[in-house]
């Protein structure tokens, strides 16, 4: 009869063998990656920046990895629908997400329930691009600078109307952050998308918006709207004369829409490293940088560790802003 000690020893050896086999299996998987097409989920409708970035990055990855990268649009619930697909996918590097800042750093504070855990269900690969927000007003508003806008809002609390693409959108959050940073109160007017908000702003039905460059740049350049500041550390290349918020008198007001690639938690580190290497290389290509610079986007390609730090910092910031403004997604 086998002694208890012998049985225990064999059990330990069996457990060790299983662990060693799993490690070698993961290493082999990563070494041969990729062996089949990759899905890149864009959690917003076609035509938006997340979709355009996903397709640009996907095309480049298809060439560098030697396998097709298929972009799949899964829109809904502020990006949560598409993100949930990736959160529940196998952690093998074959299902990736072109996430937005909102999905990983704001939605958990906006929605009463989340289908996934944004802090535990993903591993960062790289931030692909960010796009600063801009404070934009109608042409006849008697405020020519951001400081004058702040003074006007303080003198008339709640009387200025600022639109957004909807409750809980980046435009709404950027506006809430402006009110928080500048200690002002304006009335938020939610629309069903950015286009109707901009139409009403040009018509003078509302006083301003906080939005990304692609939506407002043509109207600023055409003289129909006036930009007061960019919510970033640095000025924009496209509008070099436009001051940053700090230069214009509102400190600690930095807000941007960023989009990056994440994978399901548990994806082997070697696969994450390979994906980061190829994505970072894509963001440095002159043709890619020139293409997105025209939209006001800045390509980044930072490391997984840097991206994780950015997500954490944004989560803290947006959580504070959303709770203070009592914003709830509808």
C-alpha positions as CSV (number, residue, x, y, z in Angstrom):
1,X,0.0,0.0,0.0
2,X,1.3,3.5,-0.9
3,X,2.1,5.6,2.2
4,X,0.4,8.9,2.8
5,X,3.8,10.6,2.3
6,X,4.3,9.0,-1.0
7,X,0.7,9.9,-2.1
8,X,1.3,13.5,-1.0
9,X,4.6,13.6,-2.9
10,X,3.1,12.3,-6.1
11,X,0.2,14.8,-5.8
12,X,2.7,17.6,-5.5
13,X,4.6,16.3,-8.5
14,X,1.4,16.0,-10.5
15,X,0.4,19.6,-9.6
16,X,3.9,20.8,-10.5
17,X,3.8,19.0,-13.8
18,X,0.4,20.6,-14.7
19,X,1.8,24.1,-13.8
20,X,4.9,23.5,-15.9
21,X,2.9,22.2,-18.8
22,X,0.6,25.3,-18.6
23,X,3.6,27.6,-18.6
24,X,5.2,26.0,-21.6
25,X,1.8,25.9,-23.4
26,X,1.4,29.7,-22.8
27,X,4.9,30.3,-23.9
28,X,4.4,28.4,-27.1
29,X,1.1,30.1,-27.7
30,X,2.8,33.5,-27.3
31,X,5.8,32.5,-29.5
32,X,3.5,31.4,-32.4
33,X,1.1,34.4,-32.0
34,X,-0.8,35.2,-34.1
35,X,-1.9,32.0,-36.0
36,X,-5.3,33.2,-37.1
37,X,-7.3,36.4,-37.6
38,X,-7.7,38.9,-34.8
39,X,-10.9,40.7,-33.9
40,X,-10.6,44.4,-32.9
41,X,-13.9,45.6,-31.4
42,X,-14.8,49.2,-32.0
43,X,-17.5,49.9,-29.4
44,X,-19.0,52.9,-31.2
45,X,-20.8,53.4,-34.5
46,X,-18.8,53.4,-37.8
47,X,-17.4,56.8,-38.8
48,X,-16.4,58.0,-35.3
49,X,-12.9,58.4,-34.1
50,X,-12.8,55.1,-32.3
51,X,-13.9,53.3,-35.5
52,X,-11.4,55.3,-37.7
53,X,-8.5,54.6,-35.3
54,X,-9.4,50.9,-35.1
55,X,-9.4,50.5,-38.8
56,X,-6.1,52.4,-39.2
57,X,-4.4,50.4,-36.5
58,X,-6.0,47.2,-37.7
59,X,-4.7,47.7,-41.2
60,X,-1.2,48.3,-39.9
61,X,-1.3,45.3,-37.5
62,X,-2.5,43.1,-40.4
63,X,0.7,43.9,-42.2
64,X,3.1,43.7,-39.2
65,X,1.5,40.6,-37.7
66,X,0.8,38.7,-40.9
67,X,-2.8,38.0,-40.0
68,X,-6.0,39.8,-40.8
69,X,-7.3,42.2,-38.2
70,X,-11.0,42.4,-38.5
71,X,-12.7,45.5,-37.0
72,X,-16.2,44.8,-35.6
73,X,-18.5,47.6,-34.5
74,X,-20.5,46.7,-31.4
75,X,-22.1,50.0,-30.3
76,X,-24.4,50.7,-27.3
77,X,-24.5,51.9,-23.7
78,X,-21.7,54.3,-23.9
79,X,-19.3,51.6,-25.3
80,X,-20.2,49.0,-22.6
81,X,-21.8,46.6,-25.1
82,X,-18.6,46.2,-27.2
83,X,-16.4,46.3,-24.1
84,X,-18.4,43.4,-22.6
85,X,-17.7,41.3,-25.6
86,X,-13.9,41.6,-25.0
87,X,-14.2,41.3,-21.2
88,X,-15.7,37.9,-21.7
89,X,-13.5,36.7,-24.5
90,X,-10.7,34.2,-24.2
91,X,-7.5,35.9,-23.0
92,X,-5.5,34.7,-26.0
93,X,-4.8,37.9,-27.9
94,X,-7.4,37.2,-30.6
95,X,-10.1,39.6,-29.3
96,X,-9.1,43.2,-28.6
97,X,-10.9,46.4,-27.7
98,X,-10.3,49.9,-29.1
99,X,-11.5,51.4,-25.8
100,X,-12.4,55.0,-25.0
101,X,-11.6,56.9,-21.9
102,X,-15.2,56.8,-20.9
103,X,-15.4,53.0,-20.9
104,X,-12.5,52.4,-18.5
105,X,-12.5,55.5,-16.4
106,X,-16.0,57.1,-16.3
107,X,-18.8,54.6,-17.1
108,X,-18.6,52.8,-13.8
109,X,-19.6,56.1,-12.1
110,X,-22.3,56.9,-14.6
111,X,-24.2,53.6,-14.9
112,X,-26.1,52.0,-12.0
113,X,-24.8,48.6,-13.1
114,X,-21.9,47.5,-15.3
115,X,-21.7,44.2,-17.2
116,X,-18.0,43.9,-16.5
117,X,-15.4,45.2,-14.1
118,X,-13.4,48.0,-15.8
119,X,-10.6,47.7,-13.2
120,X,-10.1,43.9,-13.3
121,X,-11.4,42.6,-16.7
122,X,-8.8,44.2,-19.0
123,X,-5.1,44.5,-19.4
124,X,-3.8,47.7,-21.1
125,X,-1.8,47.4,-24.3
126,X,-1.2,51.0,-25.5
127,X,-3.0,54.4,-25.7
128,X,-3.2,55.0,-29.4
129,X,-4.3,58.6,-29.5
130,X,-5.9,61.4,-27.6
131,X,-7.8,64.5,-28.6
132,X,-8.1,67.5,-26.4
133,X,-11.4,69.2,-25.7
134,X,-12.0,72.8,-26.5
135,X,-14.2,75.5,-25.0
136,X,-16.2,77.0,-27.9
137,X,-18.9,79.7,-27.8
138,X,-21.2,81.4,-30.2
139,X,-19.8,84.4,-32.1
140,X,-21.9,87.1,-30.4
141,X,-21.3,86.0,-26.8
142,X,-19.9,89.0,-24.9
143,X,-16.9,86.9,-23.7
144,X,-13.8,87.0,-25.9
145,X,-11.6,84.9,-23.6
146,X,-12.0,82.1,-21.1
147,X,-11.4,84.4,-18.2
148,X,-14.2,86.6,-19.5
149,X,-16.5,83.6,-19.9
150,X,-15.8,82.6,-16.2
151,X,-16.5,86.2,-15.1
152,X,-19.8,86.2,-17.1
153,X,-20.9,82.8,-15.7
154,X,-20.1,83.9,-12.1
155,X,-22.1,87.1,-12.6
156,X,-25.0,85.1,-14.1
157,X,-25.1,81.7,-12.4
158,X,-27.1,79.2,-14.3
159,X,-28.1,81.6,-17.1
160,X,-25.6,80.5,-19.7
161,X,-26.6,77.4,-21.7
162,X,-24.0,74.9,-22.8
163,X,-24.9,72.0,-25.0
164,X,-23.5,68.4,-25.2
165,X,-24.0,65.3,-27.4
166,X,-25.9,63.8,-24.4
167,X,-25.9,63.0,-20.7
168,X,-22.7,61.2,-19.7
169,X,-20.9,61.9,-23.0
170,X,-17.3,63.3,-23.1
171,X,-18.8,66.7,-24.0
172,X,-21.0,66.6,-20.9
173,X,-18.1,65.4,-18.7
174,X,-15.8,68.0,-20.1
175,X,-18.3,70.7,-19.3
176,X,-18.8,69.3,-15.8
177,X,-15.0,69.4,-15.3
178,X,-14.9,73.0,-16.5
179,X,-17.6,74.0,-14.0
180,X,-15.7,72.2,-11.3
181,X,-12.3,73.7,-12.1
182,X,-13.5,77.2,-12.7
183,X,-16.1,77.2,-9.9
184,X,-18.9,78.3,-12.1
185,X,-22.5,77.2,-12.8
186,X,-24.0,77.0,-16.3
187,X,-27.0,75.1,-17.5
188,X,-26.4,71.8,-19.3
189,X,-28.5,71.2,-22.4
190,X,-28.2,67.6,-23.6
191,X,-28.8,66.8,-27.3
192,X,-29.0,63.5,-29.2
193,X,-25.5,63.8,-30.7
194,X,-23.0,66.5,-31.4
195,X,-24.4,67.7,-34.7
196,X,-27.7,69.1,-33.4
197,X,-25.9,70.8,-30.5
198,X,-23.5,72.5,-32.9
199,X,-26.3,73.5,-35.2
200,X,-28.1,75.2,-32.3
201,X,-24.8,76.9,-31.2
202,X,-24.3,78.4,-34.6
203,X,-27.9,79.6,-34.6
204,X,-27.4,81.2,-31.2
205,X,-29.9,79.0,-29.4
206,X,-27.2,78.0,-26.9
207,X,-24.1,79.8,-25.7
208,X,-21.4,77.2,-25.9
209,X,-20.1,73.7,-25.9
210,X,-17.1,71.8,-24.7
211,X,-16.2,69.4,-27.6
212,X,-13.5,67.8,-29.6
213,X,-11.8,69.5,-32.6
214,X,-13.4,67.5,-35.5
215,X,-16.9,68.7,-34.5
216,X,-16.1,72.4,-34.2
217,X,-12.9,73.1,-36.2
218,X,-14.7,73.7,-39.6
219,X,-17.0,76.3,-37.9
220,X,-14.2,78.0,-36.0
221,X,-12.2,78.3,-39.2
222,X,-15.3,79.5,-41.0
223,X,-15.9,82.2,-38.5
224,X,-19.2,80.9,-37.3
225,X,-17.9,79.9,-33.8
226,X,-15.2,81.2,-31.5
227,X,-12.8,79.0,-29.5
228,X,-11.7,80.3,-26.2
229,X,-9.2,77.7,-25.0
230,X,-8.0,74.1,-25.3
231,X,-8.1,71.9,-22.3
232,X,-4.6,70.5,-22.6
233,X,-1.1,71.1,-21.4
234,X,0.1,72.2,-24.8
235,X,-1.4,74.3,-27.5
236,X,-2.8,72.6,-30.6
237,X,-0.8,72.5,-33.8
238,X,-3.9,73.3,-35.8
239,X,-4.7,76.4,-33.8
240,X,-1.4,77.6,-32.4
241,X,-2.8,81.0,-31.3
242,X,-5.5,79.3,-29.1
243,X,-4.3,79.4,-25.5
244,X,-4.4,76.4,-23.1
245,X,-7.0,76.7,-20.3
246,X,-4.1,77.3,-17.8
247,X,-2.8,80.1,-20.0
248,X,-6.3,81.5,-20.2
249,X,-6.8,81.6,-16.4
250,X,-8.3,78.3,-15.4
251,X,-5.8,76.0,-13.8
252,X,-6.2,72.2,-13.5
253,X,-8.6,72.0,-16.5
254,X,-7.3,69.3,-18.8
255,X,-9.8,67.1,-20.5
256,X,-9.4,64.9,-23.6
257,X,-10.9,62.0,-25.4
258,X,-8.5,59.2,-25.7
259,X,-8.6,55.8,-27.4
260,X,-6.4,52.8,-26.8
261,X,-6.1,49.1,-27.2
262,X,-6.8,46.7,-24.3
263,X,-7.1,42.9,-24.1
264,X,-9.0,40.6,-21.8
265,X,-7.3,40.1,-18.4
266,X,-5.1,37.1,-18.3
267,X,-3.7,37.6,-21.8
268,X,-0.1,36.3,-21.8
269,X,2.5,39.2,-21.2
270,X,4.4,38.1,-24.2
271,X,1.4,38.7,-26.4
272,X,0.7,42.1,-24.8
273,X,4.4,43.0,-25.4
274,X,4.2,42.0,-29.1
275,X,1.0,44.0,-29.6
276,X,2.4,47.0,-27.9
277,X,5.5,46.9,-30.0
278,X,3.6,46.9,-33.3
279,X,1.0,49.5,-32.2
280,X,3.7,51.8,-30.9
281,X,5.5,51.5,-34.2
282,X,2.3,52.3,-36.1
283,X,1.8,55.5,-34.2
284,X,5.3,56.7,-35.1
285,X,4.8,56.3,-38.9
286,X,4.7,59.8,-40.6
287,X,1.7,58.9,-42.8
288,X,-0.3,57.9,-39.8
289,X,0.7,60.9,-37.7
290,X,0.0,63.3,-40.6
291,X,-3.4,61.7,-41.2
292,X,-4.7,62.1,-37.6
293,X,-3.0,65.5,-37.0
294,X,-5.5,67.0,-39.4
295,X,-8.3,66.0,-37.1
296,X,-6.6,67.4,-34.0
297,X,-5.7,64.0,-32.6
298,X,-2.2,63.3,-31.1
299,X,-0.9,59.7,-31.6
300,X,0.8,58.3,-28.5
301,X,1.7,54.6,-28.4
302,X,2.8,54.6,-24.8
303,X,3.7,51.4,-22.8
304,X,1.2,49.2,-21.0
305,X,2.4,50.5,-17.7
306,X,2.1,54.1,-18.7
307,X,-1.4,53.5,-20.1
308,X,-2.4,51.8,-16.9
309,X,-1.3,54.8,-14.9
310,X,-3.2,57.1,-17.2
311,X,-6.4,55.0,-16.8
312,X,-6.1,55.0,-13.0
313,X,-5.5,58.8,-12.9
314,X,-8.5,59.5,-15.1
315,X,-10.7,57.1,-13.1
316,X,-10.0,59.1,-10.0
317,X,-10.6,62.5,-11.7
318,X,-13.8,61.5,-13.5
319,X,-15.1,59.7,-10.4
320,X,-14.8,62.9,-8.4
321,X,-16.3,65.1,-11.1
322,X,-19.3,62.7,-11.8
323,X,-20.1,62.3,-8.1
324,X,-19.9,66.1,-7.5
325,X,-22.2,66.8,-10.4
326,X,-24.4,63.9,-9.7
327,X,-24.4,62.7,-13.3
328,X,-26.3,59.6,-14.2
329,X,-26.4,58.0,-17.6
330,X,-29.8,57.5,-19.2
